[in-house]
């Protein structure tokens, strides 16, 4: 089965290009930039219906990663993450591609308070976005729900935590998603016969995790990596901040307000 990966030149896209083929998937990448990965590659913009139609030809499923990956001024977010995501869903519908794995984010729920010790947040925690980026991911989840109910598509929305080779900081002891577990999660979403509409936390089997694993387990996701194994490699945690009490961490702070982000230098 050929799977189209949008955003294949990005960090997660390049990782999946290495980790999904050994699990039996044939990948086709689509990105505005060239990728060094060894899979078939097409270049184009996700806002270009014609380029997407070409990319969708002959594929059975889509992993949609492309878009603006961090907070940015609204015009950038709107074009990449709203218009672009809509065009990907529409191209999939035109091509008869029924299954789509959508890269959402924990920042769709960023202003949600962290649960009390010993409790876990369910994967379908209501949206409380912490940034315009988070708003765009909540939009993508709502769009996915629409395409499932209106057109019978099968969509898994992955509320991805901290994707990195190793957990980079104290917060990621809870939120880390390892590259290998990311592949296991996407693989489960592509294989399961039980997918209609699902929201799943994109997180590894971290001993300090406070996101529920139930939704992923229902689709067959079995994470194996634990951020706790890397605890000694992390930098000092530093002084606790009020934002540590919220899902989105530092992204909930004033420096990520609309005016503050708009006033920054690009990049």
GUSE-269453 format. One line per 5 residues: number of its first residue (from 0); their letters; for each residue x, y, z of N, C-alpha, C. Coordinates in nm, 4 decimals, decimal comma. Atoms other than C-alpha are relative to their C-alpha. Layout:
<recs>
NUM	a	X:Y:Z:X:Y:Z:X:Y:Z ~ ... .
</recs>
This chain:
<recs>
0	xxxxx	0,0845:-0,1193:0,0000:0,0000:0,0000:0,0000:0,0880:0,1242:0,0000 ~ -0,0744:-0,1259:0,0031:0,1354:0,3440:-0,0932:-0,0665:0,1019:0,0910 ~ 0,0472:-0,1020:-0,0931:0,1016:0,6104:0,1751:0,0669:0,1316:-0,0357 ~ -0,0528:-0,1336:0,0263:0,1408:0,9801:0,0960:0,0314:0,0683:0,1320 ~ -0,0415:-0,0742:-0,1189:0,3349:1,1756:0,3586:0,0225:0,1450:-0,0412 .
5	xxxxx	-0,0220:-0,1420:0,0257:0,2895:1,5516:0,3321:0,0949:0,0539:0,1067 ~ -0,0998:-0,0492:-0,0942:0,5646:1,7543:0,4948:0,1135:-0,0988:0,0197 ~ -0,0993:0,1068:-0,0108:0,8102:1,4766:0,4185:0,1417:0,0511:0,0222 ~ -0,1331:-0,0548:-0,0242:1,1096:1,7117:0,4409:0,0165:0,0514:0,1426 ~ -0,0064:-0,0458:-0,1382:1,0252:1,8077:0,7997:0,0598:-0,1045:0,0922 .
10	xxxxx	-0,0670:0,0868:-0,0978:1,1627:1,6522:1,1153:-0,0727:-0,1332:0,0165 ~ 0,0749:0,1247:-0,0160:0,8833:1,3993:1,1675:-0,0083:-0,0730:-0,1339 ~ 0,0074:0,0627:0,1319:0,8507:1,3386:0,7922:0,1245:-0,0789:-0,0333 ~ -0,1248:0,0713:0,0280:1,2172:1,2461:0,7553:0,0168:-0,1208:0,0913 ~ -0,0073:0,1137:-0,0909:1,1945:1,0242:1,0604:-0,0877:-0,1146:-0,0494 .
15	xxxxx	0,0900:0,1048:0,0491:0,8941:0,8356:0,9216:0,0508:-0,0624:-0,1298 ~ -0,0576:0,0559:0,1230:1,0739:0,7960:0,5879:0,1011:-0,1095:0,0312 ~ -0,0943:0,1046:-0,0421:1,3301:0,5885:0,7794:-0,0698:-0,1153:0,0716 ~ 0,0546:0,0994:-0,0923:1,1018:0,4041:1,0197:-0,1242:-0,0721:-0,0507 ~ 0,1208:0,0673:0,0480:0,7804:0,3232:0,8281:0,0273:-0,1072:-0,1059 .
20	xxxxx	-0,0244:0,1061:0,0993:0,9229:0,1312:0,5257:0,0363:-0,1352:0,0605 ~ -0,0273:0,1315:-0,0586:1,0679:-0,1439:0,7503:-0,1244:-0,0672:0,0587 ~ 0,1247:0,0572:-0,0509:0,7137:-0,1893:0,8844:-0,0936:-0,0427:-0,1127 ~ 0,0757:0,0512:0,1130:0,5914:-0,2674:0,5339:-0,0716:0,1037:-0,0837 ~ 0,0705:-0,1048:0,0732:0,4733:0,0709:0,4025:0,0856:0,0565:-0,1119 .
25	xxxxx	-0,0653:-0,0696:0,1110:0,5633:0,2166:0,0636:-0,0415:0,1456:0,0076 ~ 0,0296:-0,1408:-0,0234:0,5906:0,5925:0,1020:0,0257:0,0842:-0,1240 ~ -0,0222:-0,1069:0,0967:0,5552:0,8864:-0,1337:0,0007:0,1307:0,0779 ~ -0,0095:-0,1263:-0,0711:0,6720:1,2185:0,0036:-0,0499:0,1163:-0,0836 ~ 0,0451:-0,1226:0,0655:0,5237:1,5595:-0,0768:0,0387:0,1158:0,0896 .
30	xxxxx	-0,0472:-0,1131:-0,0795:0,6851:1,8838:0,0355:0,0401:0,1119:-0,0950 ~ -0,0484:-0,1134:0,0800:0,7713:2,2309:-0,0892:0,1514:-0,0030:-0,0137 ~ -0,1461:0,0087:-0,0005:1,1369:2,1527:-0,0081:0,0459:-0,1405:-0,0364 ~ -0,0578:0,1310:0,0289:1,3610:1,8723:-0,1216:0,0353:-0,0699:0,1311 ~ -0,0308:0,0790:-0,1182:1,4145:1,5922:0,1259:0,1140:-0,0957:-0,0308 .
35	xxxxx	-0,1102:0,0944:0,0233:1,7297:1,3823:0,1669:-0,0413:-0,1458:0,0172 ~ 0,0427:0,1379:-0,0234:1,5218:1,0730:0,2477:-0,0051:-0,0766:-0,1318 ~ -0,0095:0,0832:0,1190:1,5319:0,7795:0,0060:-0,1321:-0,0407:-0,0603 ~ 0,1302:0,0372:0,0541:1,1584:0,7577:-0,0636:-0,0331:0,0832:-0,1236 ~ 0,0491:-0,0782:0,1135:0,9744:0,8762:-0,3767:-0,0421:0,1383:0,0492 .
40	xxxxx	0,0276:-0,1365:-0,0441:0,9413:1,2558:-0,3580:-0,0668:0,0808:-0,1108 ~ 0,0596:-0,1004:0,0882:0,7133:1,5120:-0,5210:0,0087:0,1349:0,0699 ~ -0,0059:-0,1335:-0,0574:0,7557:1,8845:-0,4694:-0,1241:0,0793:-0,0376 ~ 0,1161:-0,0823:0,0257:0,4661:2,1243:-0,4368:-0,0502:0,0625:0,1286 ~ 0,0611:-0,0680:-0,1128:0,2546:2,3418:-0,2107:-0,1301:-0,0707:0,0382 .
45	xxxxx	0,1240:0,0661:-0,0412:-0,0261:2,1946:-0,0026:-0,1230:0,0866:-0,0266 ~ 0,1126:-0,0852:0,0396:-0,2402:2,4908:-0,1070:-0,0292:-0,0090:-0,1501 ~ 0,0150:0,0134:0,1452:-0,2131:2,3846:-0,4747:-0,0796:-0,1270:-0,0305 ~ 0,0813:0,1195:0,0246:-0,5034:2,1501:-0,5660:0,0569:-0,0898:-0,1095 ~ -0,0541:0,0805:0,1084:-0,3386:2,0378:-0,8908:0,1180:-0,0842:0,0436 .
50	xxxxx	-0,1153:0,0742:-0,0499:-0,0147:1,9390:-0,7201:-0,0436:-0,1112:0,0949 ~ 0,0499:0,1022:-0,0918:-0,2092:1,7537:-0,4529:-0,0692:-0,1134:-0,0750 ~ 0,0639:0,1055:0,0790:-0,4158:1,5677:-0,7123:0,1038:-0,0957:-0,0575 ~ -0,1087:0,0840:0,0523:-0,0936:1,4432:-0,8704:0,0581:-0,0866:0,1110 ~ -0,0607:0,0732:-0,1102:0,0444:1,3428:-0,5322:-0,0904:-0,1113:0,0517 .
55	xxxxx	0,0956:0,0980:-0,0532:-0,2731:1,1541:-0,4346:-0,0223:-0,1195:-0,0927 ~ 0,0303:0,1056:0,0970:-0,2831:0,9392:-0,7477:0,0574:-0,1339:0,0451 ~ -0,0435:0,1349:-0,0311:-0,2690:0,5722:-0,6534:0,0327:-0,0271:0,1448 ~ -0,0308:0,0248:-0,1399:-0,2276:0,6169:-0,2781:-0,1242:-0,0501:0,0721 ~ 0,1103:0,0565:-0,0768:-0,4395:0,4394:-0,0185:-0,0242:0,0739:0,1312 .
60	xxxxx	0,0134:-0,0719:-0,1262:-0,3787:0,6637:0,2839:0,0932:0,1201:-0,0017 ~ -0,0797:-0,1221:-0,0091:-0,2335:1,0022:0,3792:0,0410:0,0215:0,1454 ~ -0,0478:-0,0499:-0,1286:-0,0188:1,1090:0,6731:0,0292:0,1475:-0,0212 ~ -0,0095:-0,1443:0,0260:-0,0637:1,4858:0,6839:0,0792:0,0692:0,1105 ~ -0,0904:-0,0675:-0,0923:0,2320:1,6537:0,8543:0,0284:0,1436:-0,0412 .
65	xxxxx	-0,0444:-0,1292:0,0541:0,2817:1,9606:0,6327:-0,0729:0,1155:0,0671 ~ 0,0605:-0,1210:-0,0545:0,2153:2,3107:0,7603:0,1012:0,0783:0,0813 ~ -0,0819:-0,0807:-0,0897:0,3505:2,5767:0,9922:0,0095:-0,0724:0,1331 ~ -0,0182:0,0907:-0,1130:0,5007:2,3794:1,2794:0,0145:0,0701:0,1344 ~ -0,0114:-0,0760:-0,1253:0,5390:2,6569:1,5403:-0,0846:0,1251:-0,0114 .
70	xxxxx	0,0813:-0,1217:0,0021:0,3632:2,9770:1,6368:0,0580:0,1023:-0,0978 ~ -0,0375:-0,0973:0,1018:0,3693:3,2511:1,3712:-0,1140:0,1014:-0,0128 ~ 0,1099:-0,0945:0,0229:0,1674:3,5580:1,2666:-0,1157:-0,0669:-0,0739 ~ 0,1215:0,0619:0,0517:-0,1900:3,4828:1,1621:0,0019:-0,0268:-0,1501 ~ 0,0022:0,0322:0,1437:-0,1442:3,5139:0,7821:0,0764:-0,1273:-0,0343 .
75	xxxxx	-0,0787:0,1211:0,0244:0,1207:3,2405:0,7939:-0,0767:-0,1231:0,0472 ~ 0,0781:0,1112:-0,0551:-0,0887:3,0128:1,0161:-0,1212:-0,0283:-0,0882 ~ 0,1228:0,0171:0,0796:-0,4028:3,0729:0,8094:0,0287:-0,0697:-0,1325 ~ -0,0292:0,0568:0,1321:-0,2415:2,9889:0,4758:0,0455:-0,1452:0,0099 ~ -0,0591:0,1333:-0,0064:-0,0449:2,6834:0,5835:-0,0897:-0,1010:0,0704 .
80	xxxxx	0,0655:0,0977:-0,0869:-0,2581:2,5252:0,8533:-0,1518:-0,0051:-0,0128 ~ 0,1436:0,0045:0,0255:-0,6142:2,6200:0,7605:-0,0255:-0,0304:-0,1477 ~ 0,0211:0,0222:0,1425:-0,6155:2,6553:0,3834:0,0713:-0,1273:-0,0465 ~ -0,0747:0,1181:0,0413:-0,3460:2,3910:0,3396:-0,0651:-0,1298:0,0460 ~ 0,0635:0,1215:-0,0516:-0,5190:2,1362:0,5620:-0,1313:-0,0271:-0,0723 .
85	xxxxx	0,1238:0,0179:0,0761:-0,8519:2,1957:0,3881:0,0289:-0,0582:-0,1377 ~ -0,0314:0,0483:0,1346:-0,6906:2,1404:0,0472:0,0463:-0,1457:0,0022 ~ -0,0421:0,1399:-0,0099:-0,5302:1,8132:0,1643:-0,1210:-0,0908:0,0181 ~ 0,1207:0,0811:-0,0179:-0,8643:1,6789:0,2871:-0,0817:-0,0054:-0,1283 ~ 0,0780:-0,0033:0,1243:-1,0357:1,7881:-0,0336:0,0655:-0,0860:-0,1075 .
90	xxxxx	-0,0690:0,0824:0,0997:-0,7690:1,6270:-0,2514:-0,0172:-0,1481:0,0312 ~ 0,0218:0,1399:-0,0382:-0,8033:1,3044:-0,0541:-0,1415:-0,0435:-0,0375 ~ 0,1387:0,0341:0,0353:-1,1806:1,3127:-0,1032:-0,0155:-0,0179:-0,1502 ~ 0,0098:0,0120:0,1455:-1,1462:1,3726:-0,4769:0,0625:-0,1295:-0,0494 ~ -0,0732:0,1191:0,0438:-0,9021:1,0835:-0,5055:-0,0588:-0,1293:0,0566 .
95	xxxxx	0,0572:0,1197:-0,0607:-1,1180:0,8460:-0,3025:0,0866:-0,0607:0,1083 ~ -0,0851:0,0475:-0,1096:-0,8559:0,8171:-0,0281:-0,0780:0,0165:0,1295 ~ 0,0904:-0,0041:-0,1144:-1,0530:0,7291:0,2835:0,0719:0,0145:0,1339 ~ -0,0678:-0,0015:-0,1306:-0,7867:0,7064:0,5552:0,1058:0,1094:0,0042 ~ -0,0935:-0,1111:-0,0150:-0,5904:1,0044:0,6837:0,0437:0,0080:0,1456 .
100	xxxxx	-0,0575:-0,0218:-0,1329:-0,3592:1,0467:0,9821:0,0443:0,1458:0,0050 ~ -0,0212:-0,1448:-0,0068:-0,3529:1,4137:1,0852:0,0867:0,0358:0,1201 ~ -0,0888:-0,0446:-0,1072:-0,0699:1,5676:1,2880:-0,0599:0,1217:0,0679 ~ 0,0463:-0,1085:-0,0850:-0,2477:1,7737:1,5499:0,1095:0,0285:0,1026 ~ -0,1008:-0,0393:-0,0977:-0,0728:1,8983:1,8632:-0,0618:0,0100:0,1385 .
105	xxxxx	0,0458:-0,0232:-0,1369:-0,0982:1,9092:2,2398:-0,0375:0,1463:0,0212 ~ 0,0292:-0,1424:-0,0160:-0,1157:2,2878:2,1910:-0,1437:0,0352:-0,0402 ~ 0,1439:-0,0191:0,0194:-0,4752:2,2459:2,0746:-0,0730:0,0029:0,1337 ~ 0,0595:0,0043:-0,1343:-0,5427:2,1948:2,4473:0,0878:0,0724:0,1014 ~ -0,1075:-0,0536:-0,0831:-0,2610:2,4111:2,5855:-0,0406:0,0671:0,1283 .
110	xxxxx	0,0429:-0,0686:-0,1216:-0,4603:2,6137:2,8400:-0,0733:-0,0928:0,0972 ~ 0,0587:0,0975:-0,0912:-0,5997:2,2954:2,9987:0,0943:-0,0223:0,1183 ~ -0,0866:0,0288:-0,1153:-0,4675:2,2532:3,3551:0,0458:-0,1452:-0,0004 ~ -0,0481:0,1364:-0,0181:-0,2519:1,9501:3,4129:-0,0804:-0,0684:0,1092 ~ 0,0816:0,0689:-0,1003:-0,4372:1,6840:3,6112:0,0757:-0,0189:0,1308 .
115	xxxxx	-0,0618:0,0296:-0,1282:-0,3741:1,6030:3,9732:0,0874:-0,1238:-0,0123 ~ -0,0901:0,1159:0,0016:-0,1013:1,3512:4,0508:-0,0805:-0,1292:-0,0008 ~ 0,0680:0,1277:0,0098:-0,2083:1,0021:3,9542:-0,1158:-0,0021:-0,0965 ~ 0,1097:-0,0082:0,0967:-0,4683:1,1239:3,7047:0,0558:0,0262:-0,1392 ~ -0,0419:-0,0194:0,1384:-0,4479:1,1347:3,3268:-0,1096:0,0688:-0,0797 .
120	xxxxx	0,0957:-0,0676:0,0879:-0,6119:1,3597:3,0695:-0,0397:-0,0927:-0,1142 ~ 0,0411:0,0804:0,1157:-0,8224:1,1746:2,8119:0,0419:0,0662:-0,1300 ~ -0,0467:-0,0525:0,1286:-0,7190:1,2137:2,4500:-0,0993:0,0971:-0,0615 ~ 0,1005:-0,0899:0,0572:-1,0485:1,3853:2,3613:-0,0313:0,1170:0,0923 ~ 0,0138:-0,1212:-0,0809:-0,9962:1,6629:2,6163:-0,0424:0,1162:-0,0898 .
125	xxxxx	0,0478:-0,1081:0,0876:-1,1885:1,9659:2,4778:0,1103:0,1000:-0,0340 ~ -0,1023:-0,0969:0,0396:-0,9791:2,2202:2,2850:0,0040:0,1225:0,0921 ~ -0,0276:-0,1275:-0,0678:-0,8277:2,5099:2,4806:0,1348:0,0487:-0,0533 ~ -0,1291:-0,0293:0,0641:-0,5600:2,6305:2,2363:0,0756:0,1119:0,0696 ~ -0,0850:-0,0978:-0,0679:-0,2669:2,8258:2,3735:0,0604:0,1023:-0,0953 .
130	xxxxx	-0,0602:-0,0851:0,1025:-0,1595:2,9935:2,0459:-0,0889:-0,0040:-0,1239 ~ 0,0694:0,0120:0,1282:-0,2892:3,0632:1,6975:0,0368:-0,1309:-0,0687 ~ -0,0387:0,1334:0,0471:-0,0919:2,7530:1,6037:-0,0921:-0,1054:0,0603 ~ 0,0919:0,0926:-0,0645:-0,2991:2,5629:1,8581:-0,1410:0,0113:-0,0537 ~ 0,1323:-0,0205:0,0623:-0,6162:2,7182:1,7139:-0,0073:-0,0733:-0,1329 .
135	xxxxx	0,0006:0,0647:0,1315:-0,5172:2,5891:1,3701:-0,0075:-0,1512:0,0128 ~ 0,0073:0,1446:-0,0196:-0,4731:2,2378:1,5075:-0,1389:-0,0421:0,0464 ~ 0,1388:0,0281:-0,0383:-0,8141:2,2500:1,6741:-0,0909:0,0074:-0,1223 ~ 0,0744:-0,0076:0,1261:-0,9514:2,3597:1,3366:0,0165:-0,1283:-0,0803 ~ -0,0247:0,1227:0,0744:-0,7878:2,0592:1,1719:-0,0759:-0,1181:0,0581 .
140	xxxxx	0,0774:0,1072:-0,0626:-0,9497:1,8265:1,4257:-0,1480:0,0117:-0,0338 ~ 0,1409:-0,0199:0,0355:-1,2911:1,9807:1,3604:-0,0249:-0,0327:-0,1469 ~ 0,0124:0,0315:0,1422:-1,2351:1,9546:0,9851:0,0004:-0,1511:-0,0205 ~ -0,0042:0,1458:0,0092:-1,1453:1,5877:1,0277:-0,1333:-0,0606:0,0413 ~ 0,1303:0,0499:-0,0449:-1,4654:1,5269:1,2228:-0,1056:0,0188:-0,1086 .
145	xxxxx	0,0943:-0,0285:0,1086:-1,6612:1,6881:0,9383:0,0152:-0,0999:-0,1140 ~ -0,0210:0,0916:0,1126:-1,5016:1,4700:0,6693:-0,0346:-0,1443:0,0365 ~ 0,0427:0,1326:-0,0436:-1,5651:1,1571:0,8752:-0,1521:-0,0111:-0,0057 ~ 0,1460:0,0067:-0,0061:-1,9333:1,2389:0,9302:-0,0660:0,0251:-0,1351 ~ 0,0606:-0,0366:0,1286:-2,0062:1,3907:0,5887:0,0358:-0,0986:-0,1100 .
150	xxxxx	-0,0493:0,0770:0,1144:-1,7948:1,1714:0,3609:0,0507:-0,1407:0,0354 ~ -0,0368:0,1358:-0,0375:-1,7221:0,8549:0,5589:0,1485:-0,0276:0,0018 ~ -0,1438:0,0225:-0,0102:-1,3479:0,9095:0,5840:0,0355:-0,0584:0,1363 ~ -0,0534:0,0548:-0,1246:-1,1401:0,7443:0,8568:0,1212:0,0838:0,0372 ~ -0,1051:-0,0964:-0,0338:-0,9218:0,9944:1,0409:0,0434:-0,0165:0,1453 .
155	xxxxx	-0,0593:-0,0042:-0,1328:-0,6888:0,9742:1,3392:0,0731:0,1329:0,0159 ~ -0,0655:-0,1272:-0,0306:-0,5848:1,3093:1,4881:0,0977:-0,0236:0,1153 ~ -0,1040:0,0286:-0,0988:-0,2561:1,2793:1,6772:0,0404:0,1290:0,0709 ~ -0,0401:-0,1161:-0,0794:-0,2095:1,5340:1,9543:0,1429:-0,0242:0,0485 ~ -0,1406:0,0345:-0,0198:0,1677:1,5133:1,9353:0,0603:0,0820:0,1143 .
160	xxxxx	-0,0691:-0,0657:-0,1097:0,3756:1,5934:2,2406:0,1347:0,0540:-0,0440 ~ -0,1347:-0,0487:0,0295:0,7512:1,6591:2,2365:0,0718:-0,1046:-0,0833 ~ -0,0677:0,0943:0,0880:0,8916:1,4792:1,9328:0,1479:0,0347:-0,0051 ~ -0,1448:-0,0226:-0,0013:1,2684:1,4409:1,9665:0,0694:-0,1346:0,0136 ~ -0,0761:0,1234:-0,0136:1,5410:1,1790:1,9538:0,0092:-0,0429:0,1460 .
165	xxxxx	-0,0002:0,0238:-0,1439:1,5729:1,2096:2,3322:-0,0761:0,1144:0,0668 ~ 0,0746:-0,1076:-0,0662:1,3665:1,4122:2,5840:0,0918:0,1175:0,0322 ~ -0,0927:-0,1123:-0,0126:1,5159:1,7641:2,5833:-0,0052:0,0756:0,1321 ~ 0,0142:-0,0811:-0,1209:1,3924:1,9019:2,9174:-0,0886:-0,0729:0,1000 ~ 0,0770:0,0633:-0,1069:1,2041:1,8297:3,2375:-0,1452:-0,0246:-0,0417 .
170	xxxxx	0,1396:0,0167:0,0421:0,8581:1,8832:3,0849:-0,0159:-0,1236:-0,0878 ~ 0,0117:0,1108:0,0939:0,9289:1,6235:2,8184:0,0114:-0,1364:0,0670 ~ 0,0115:0,1269:-0,0712:0,9606:1,3557:3,0872:-0,1430:-0,0527:-0,0071 ~ 0,1409:0,0385:0,0146:0,5810:1,3553:3,0530:-0,0440:-0,0041:-0,1447 ~ 0,0585:-0,0237:0,1322:0,5315:1,4639:2,6916:0,0779:-0,0586:-0,1167 .
175	xxxxx	-0,0880:0,0472:0,1072:0,8106:1,2936:2,4926:-0,0669:-0,1038:-0,0884 ~ 0,0337:0,1025:0,0990:0,7300:1,1025:2,1733:0,1273:-0,0347:-0,0743 ~ -0,1232:0,0429:0,0652:1,0273:0,9028:2,0488:-0,0255:-0,0262:-0,1480 ~ 0,0173:0,0324:0,1418:1,0884:0,8519:1,6754:-0,0553:-0,1400:-0,0236 ~ 0,0493:0,1366:0,0203:1,0311:0,4769:1,7061:-0,1456:-0,0134:0,0421 .
180	xxxxx	0,1407:0,0054:-0,0408:0,7070:0,5219:1,8997:-0,0887:0,0789:-0,0955 ~ 0,0758:-0,0733:0,1011:0,5947:0,7807:1,6456:-0,0328:-0,0925:-0,1170 ~ 0,0243:0,0958:0,1082:0,6348:0,5141:1,3766:-0,1017:-0,1046:0,0432 ~ 0,0973:0,0993:-0,0489:0,4464:0,2623:1,5916:-0,1409:0,0587:0,0038 ~ 0,1309:-0,0640:-0,0071:0,1631:0,5114:1,6414:-0,0607:0,0160:-0,1391 .
185	xxxxx	0,0513:-0,0179:0,1358:0,1283:0,5978:1,2724:-0,0327:-0,1347:-0,0625 ~ 0,0240:0,1340:0,0519:0,1569:0,2312:1,1793:-0,1322:-0,0563:0,0531 ~ 0,1250:0,0489:-0,0582:-0,1260:0,1433:1,4194:-0,1207:0,0696:-0,0615 ~ 0,1117:-0,0754:0,0584:-0,3465:0,4189:1,2781:-0,0260:-0,0410:-0,1449 ~ 0,0158:0,0441:0,1381:-0,2842:0,2966:0,9237:-0,0568:-0,1415:-0,0094 .
190	xxxxx	0,0388:0,1408:0,0077:-0,3512:-0,0695:1,0058:-0,1364:-0,0305:0,0619 ~ 0,1156:0,0405:-0,0778:-0,6410:-0,0684:1,2486:-0,1272:-0,0081:-0,0840 ~ 0,1315:0,0131:0,0637:-0,9816:-0,1898:1,1326:-0,1061:0,0734:0,0791 ~ 0,0972:-0,0621:-0,0899:-1,1461:0,0098:1,4117:-0,0030:0,1520:-0,0093 ~ -0,0094:-0,1455:0,0085:-1,0823:0,3618:1,2888:-0,1216:0,0609:-0,0672 .
195	xxxxx	0,0998:-0,0884:0,0582:-1,3679:0,6033:1,2338:0,0554:0,1401:0,0145 ~ -0,0654:-0,1247:-0,0387:-1,2765:0,9322:1,4013:0,0634:-0,0231:0,1354 ~ -0,0696:0,0204:-0,1272:-1,0164:0,9270:1,6770:0,0932:0,1171:0,0267 ~ -0,1029:-0,0923:-0,0481:-0,8124:1,1729:1,8786:0,0881:-0,0787:0,0950 ~ -0,0953:0,0827:-0,0741:-0,4979:1,0162:2,0237:0,1161:0,0887:0,0448 .
200	xxxxx	-0,1213:-0,0690:-0,0432:-0,2176:1,1564:2,2346:0,1208:-0,0626:-0,0686 ~ -0,1254:0,0464:0,0580:0,1129:1,1297:2,0494:0,1085:0,0051:0,1056 ~ -0,0905:0,0012:-0,1145:0,3242:1,0265:2,3470:0,0538:-0,1412:0,0185 ~ -0,0610:0,1293:-0,0280:0,5596:0,7475:2,4449:-0,0486:-0,0558:0,1335 ~ 0,0413:0,0674:-0,1240:0,5241:0,5087:2,7390:0,0774:0,0561:0,1191 .
205	xxxxx	-0,0778:-0,0676:-0,1034:0,6747:0,7631:2,9780:-0,0574:-0,0297:0,1386 ~ 0,0466:0,0308:-0,1354:0,6568:0,6694:3,3444:-0,0622:0,1221:0,0669 ~ 0,0571:-0,1236:-0,0550:0,5749:1,0366:3,4232:-0,1143:0,0554:-0,0853 ~ 0,1059:-0,0468:0,0908:0,3081:1,0611:3,1507:-0,1274:0,0351:0,0775 ~ 0,1306:-0,0349:-0,0565:-0,0132:1,2427:3,2439:-0,1059:0,0160:-0,1092 .
210	xxxxx	0,0985:0,0111:0,1080:-0,1920:1,1856:2,9120:-0,0417:-0,1471:-0,0111 ~ 0,0502:0,1366:0,0035:-0,4122:0,8774:2,8863:0,0440:-0,0725:-0,1270 ~ -0,0385:0,0842:0,1132:-0,2949:0,5933:2,6625:-0,1175:-0,0777:-0,0581 ~ 0,1129:0,0861:0,0363:-0,6442:0,4464:2,6234:-0,0398:0,0113:-0,1471 ~ 0,0449:-0,0167:0,1391:-0,7364:0,5971:2,2847:0,0987:-0,0628:-0,0967 .
215	xxxxx	-0,0996:0,0635:0,0856:-0,4100:0,4847:2,1298:-0,0060:-0,1510:0,0095 ~ 0,0070:0,1448:-0,0187:-0,4401:0,1368:2,2796:-0,1187:-0,0589:-0,0746 ~ 0,1184:0,0485:0,0708:-0,7871:0,1037:2,1266:0,0257:-0,0186:-0,1487 ~ -0,0357:0,0124:0,1413:-0,6250:0,1431:1,7835:0,1172:-0,0960:-0,0213 ~ -0,1117:0,0935:0,0116:-0,3450:-0,1020:1,8581:0,1373:0,0603:0,0225 .
220	xxxxx	-0,1295:-0,0649:-0,0240:-0,0720:0,1472:1,9567:0,0588:-0,0515:0,1307 ~ -0,0714:0,0518:-0,1160:0,1803:-0,0083:2,1942:0,1370:0,0668:0,0086 ~ -0,1300:-0,0673:-0,0114:0,4578:0,2403:2,2803:0,0950:-0,0790:0,0875 ~ -0,1018:0,0766:-0,0716:0,7830:0,0969:2,4097:0,1040:0,0870:0,0701 ~ -0,1068:-0,0852:-0,0528:1,0053:0,3949:2,4951:-0,0487:0,0819:0,1197 .
225	xxxxx	0,0316:-0,0714:-0,1233:1,0172:0,5790:2,8280:0,1028:0,1115:0,0197 ~ -0,0909:-0,1129:-0,0215:1,1625:0,9268:2,8803:0,0813:-0,0158:0,1269 ~ -0,0714:0,0171:-0,1262:1,2630:0,8196:3,2311:0,1367:-0,0631:-0,0156 ~ -0,1307:0,0619:0,0232:1,5490:0,6183:3,0847:0,1067:0,1032:-0,0358 ~ -0,0936:-0,1058:0,0392:1,7058:0,9475:2,9717:0,0095:0,1100:0,1057 .
230	xxxxx	0,0094:-0,1072:-0,0998:1,6485:1,1422:3,2947:0,1364:0,0580:0,0360 ~ -0,1318:-0,0484:-0,0413:2,0165:1,1645:3,3833:0,0665:0,0854:-0,1067 ~ -0,0614:-0,0760:0,1097:2,0968:1,3176:3,0420:-0,0569:0,1401:-0,0135 ~ 0,0680:-0,1279:0,0186:1,8681:1,6196:3,0875:0,0707:0,1125:0,0732 ~ -0,0518:-0,1155:-0,0729:1,9763:1,9720:3,1824:-0,0819:0,0229:0,1265 .
235	xxxxx	0,0767:-0,0288:-0,1220:1,8699:2,1002:3,5260:-0,1370:0,0589:-0,0343 ~ 0,1375:-0,0410:0,0289:1,4969:2,1671:3,5438:-0,0195:0,1501:0,0130 ~ 0,0175:-0,1431:-0,0171:1,5383:2,5281:3,6563:-0,1135:0,0307:0,0957 ~ 0,1047:-0,0445:-0,0917:1,2901:2,7323:3,8571:-0,1371:-0,0301:-0,0573 ~ 0,1357:0,0251:0,0499:0,9285:2,6131:3,8262:-0,0708:0,1303:-0,0357 .
240	xxxxx	0,0752:-0,1167:0,0444:0,6992:2,8564:3,6424:-0,1486:-0,0309:0,0060 ~ 0,1441:0,0255:-0,0015:0,3203:2,9035:3,6636:-0,0489:-0,0761:-0,1228 ~ 0,0435:0,0681:0,1224:0,2932:2,7820:3,3040:0,0230:-0,1502:0,0055 ~ -0,0221:0,1433:-0,0131:0,4209:2,4411:3,4151:-0,1274:-0,0724:0,0407 ~ 0,1240:0,0622:-0,0454:0,0719:2,3792:3,5535:-0,0993:-0,0216:-0,1138 .
245	xxxxx	0,0889:0,0101:0,1152:-0,0800:2,3921:3,2038:0,0587:-0,0946:-0,1048 ~ -0,0439:0,0965:0,1015:-0,0647:2,1394:2,9196:0,1031:0,0615:-0,0940 ~ -0,0858:-0,0625:0,1004:0,1004:2,3866:2,6811:0,1297:0,0560:0,0529 ~ -0,1243:-0,0492:-0,0569:0,3758:2,4896:2,9215:0,0283:0,1443:-0,0402 ~ -0,0434:-0,1369:0,0309:0,5688:2,7982:2,8057:-0,0825:0,0656:-0,1099 .
250	xxxxx	0,0807:-0,0572:0,1071:0,3402:2,8414:2,5030:-0,1229:0,0742:0,0531 ~ 0,1116:-0,0729:-0,0592:0,0724:2,9707:2,7415:0,0420:0,1360:0,0551 ~ -0,0487:-0,1240:-0,0598:0,2918:3,2610:2,8543:-0,0239:0,1201:-0,0910 ~ 0,0328:-0,1230:0,0720:0,2484:3,6229:2,7489:0,0851:0,0201:-0,1238 ~ -0,0886:-0,0192:0,1148:0,5414:3,6083:2,5068:-0,0541:-0,0651:-0,1271 .
255	xxxxx	0,0606:0,0635:0,1166:0,3256:3,3954:2,2747:-0,1333:0,0635:-0,0371 ~ 0,1197:-0,0727:0,0417:0,0450:3,6514:2,2471:0,0101:0,0457:-0,1452 ~ 0,0047:-0,0379:0,1422:-0,0620:3,7751:1,9030:0,0945:0,1154:-0,0300 ~ -0,0853:-0,1164:0,0257:0,1130:4,1133:1,9290:0,1478:-0,0339:0,0177 ~ -0,1389:0,0352:-0,0260:0,4302:3,9644:2,0743:0,0597:-0,0805:-0,1139 .
260	xxxxx	-0,0491:0,0824:0,1087:0,4626:3,7045:1,8003:0,0126:0,0820:-0,1279 ~ -0,0039:-0,0822:0,1207:0,3815:3,9560:1,5248:0,1192:0,0945:-0,0011 ~ -0,1109:-0,0948:-0,0061:0,6605:4,1836:1,6488:0,1367:-0,0624:-0,0078 ~ -0,1297:0,0660:0,0060:0,9354:3,9234:1,6299:0,0561:0,0020:-0,1401 ~ -0,0656:0,0143:0,1282:1,1892:3,9004:1,3550:-0,0330:-0,1371:-0,0588 .
265	xx	0,0273:0,1317:0,0586:1,1066:3,6193:1,1074:0,1109:-0,0980:0,0307 ~ -0,0976:0,1038:-0,0298:1,2744:3,2905:1,1957:0,0453:0,0005:0,1435 .
</recs>
